[in-house]
Amino acid sequence: MTSPPAAPAAHLAQFNVATLSHPIDDPRIAPFVEQLDPVNAAAEGAPGFVWRLVEDGADDAIGLRPAGENVIVNMSVWEGQEALWDFTYRSGHLDVMRRRREWFQRHVTAHLVLWWVPPGHRPSLDEAMERLADLRANGPSPRAFTFASSYLAADAVVSAVR
């Protein structure tokens, strides 16, 4: 008799910010806004998707502005880095990313942060903003990293113990 698969030791949280080139209700941003529902639905249906941030009473997080009035945020949790990578770069989401310069200013500091969370944990905006600030101030570490400088969940656990 075989044992059931072990539950994952950690899930991957991602948080990103994007500075709008124009107000969210500007017609030049409308093509981006029109993509929110389809992209969010695709994320929710993607293998490895766990959770995404939504504003109370809304279908998305577009009204949440913890980083400034012209900065929108996105946060989600995934079973692992491969699932998030596949959704980000191997799905229809990539088509929207390719057009990001039409809607958003170029960031000169880190705008995406990844970190490991226990299964079932739903990160808060304060937690996400703190992880992004840590990445910006200290560079990649097991506590706050990027796709290009990733760490294993085991590294994050070891790092938290020290």
C-alpha positions in Angstrom: 0.0 0.0 0.0 1.3 3.4 -0.9 1.1 6.5 1.3 -0.8 9.6 0.1 1.5 12.3 -1.3 3.0 14.5 1.3 1.5 18.0 1.6 3.8 20.7 0.3 6.1 22.1 2.9 5.7 25.6 1.6 3.9 27.7 -1.0 5.3 30.5 -3.0 3.9 34.0 -2.5 4.4 36.7 -5.2 3.8 40.4 -5.0 4.3 43.0 -7.7 3.7 46.6 -8.1 3.2 48.6 -11.3 3.1 52.4 -11.7 0.4 53.6 -14.0 1.3 55.9 -16.8 -2.2 57.4 -16.6 -5.1 57.3 -14.2 -6.9 53.9 -14.1 -10.0 55.4 -15.7 -8.1 57.0 -18.5 -9.0 55.5 -21.9 -5.3 54.7 -22.6 -5.4 52.2 -19.7 -8.7 50.7 -20.7 -7.1 47.9 -22.8 -5.3 46.8 -19.6 -8.4 47.0 -17.4 -10.3 44.9 -20.0 -7.7 42.1 -19.6 -8.1 41.9 -15.8 -11.0 39.5 -15.6 -9.7 37.1 -18.3 -6.1 37.0 -16.8 -7.4 36.5 -13.3 -9.7 33.7 -14.5 -6.7 32.1 -16.3 -4.6 32.4 -13.1 -7.4 30.8 -11.0 -7.6 27.9 -13.5 -3.8 27.4 -13.8 -2.2 24.3 -12.4 -0.6 25.2 -9.0 -2.7 28.3 -8.3 -3.6 28.6 -4.6 -5.0 32.1 -3.9 -4.9 35.7 -5.2 -5.5 39.1 -3.5 -8.9 40.8 -4.1 -10.3 43.9 -2.6 -13.3 43.4 -0.4 -16.4 43.5 -2.5 -14.5 43.4 -5.8 -13.2 40.9 -8.3 -9.6 42.1 -8.3 -7.2 44.2 -6.3 -7.1 47.2 -8.7 -8.5 49.6 -6.0 -5.9 48.7 -3.4 -3.1 51.3 -3.4 -0.7 50.6 -0.5 2.3 51.8 -2.5 0.8 55.1 -3.7 -2.2 56.4 -5.6 -0.7 55.7 -9.1 0.7 52.2 -8.2 -1.4 49.1 -8.6 -0.6 45.8 -6.9 -1.0 42.2 -7.5 -0.4 39.3 -5.1 -1.0 35.6 -5.3 0.2 32.3 -3.8 1.2 29.3 -5.8 2.2 25.7 -5.1 5.7 26.4 -6.3 7.9 28.4 -8.5 7.4 26.3 -11.6 3.6 26.8 -11.5 4.0 30.6 -11.1 6.6 30.7 -13.9 4.4 28.7 -16.2 1.5 30.9 -15.7 3.6 34.1 -16.0 5.6 33.2 -19.1 3.8 30.3 -20.8 0.2 31.4 -20.9 -1.9 34.2 -22.2 -0.6 36.3 -19.3 2.6 36.8 -21.4 0.6 38.7 -24.1 -0.5 41.3 -21.5 3.1 41.5 -20.1 4.4 42.2 -23.5 2.2 45.3 -23.7 3.1 46.6 -20.2 5.0 49.6 -21.5 1.7 51.0 -23.0 0.2 51.2 -19.5 3.0 51.3 -16.9 6.2 53.3 -16.2 9.5 51.5 -16.2 10.6 50.6 -12.7 14.1 51.4 -11.6 13.8 49.4 -8.4 12.6 45.9 -7.8 8.9 45.7 -8.6 8.4 41.9 -8.0 9.2 39.9 -4.9 8.8 36.2 -4.1 8.9 34.5 -0.7 7.9 31.1 0.8 4.9 30.9 3.1 3.3 28.0 5.0 0.5 26.2 3.2 -2.8 28.0 4.1 -1.1 31.3 4.8 -2.6 34.3 3.0 0.0 37.2 3.0 -1.2 40.6 4.0 -0.4 43.8 2.1 1.8 44.9 5.0 3.8 41.7 4.8 4.1 42.0 1.0 5.2 45.6 1.2 7.8 44.7 3.9 9.2 41.8 1.7 9.5 44.2 -1.3 11.2 46.8 0.9 13.6 44.1 2.1 14.5 43.1 -1.4 15.1 46.7 -2.4 17.2 47.4 0.6 19.2 44.2 0.9 19.0 42.4 -2.4 17.9 38.8 -2.9 17.9 36.5 0.1 15.8 33.5 1.2 13.5 36.0 2.8 12.8 38.0 -0.4 13.9 37.1 -3.9 13.0 37.1 -7.6 12.8 34.5 -10.4 16.4 35.4 -11.4 17.7 34.9 -7.8 15.5 32.3 -6.4 15.9 30.2 -3.2 14.4 26.9 -2.2 11.8 26.7 0.5 14.3 24.8 2.7 16.6 27.8 2.4 13.9 30.1 3.7 13.2 27.8 6.7 16.9 27.7 7.5 17.2 31.4 7.2 14.3 32.0 9.5 15.8 29.8 12.2 19.2 31.6 12.3 
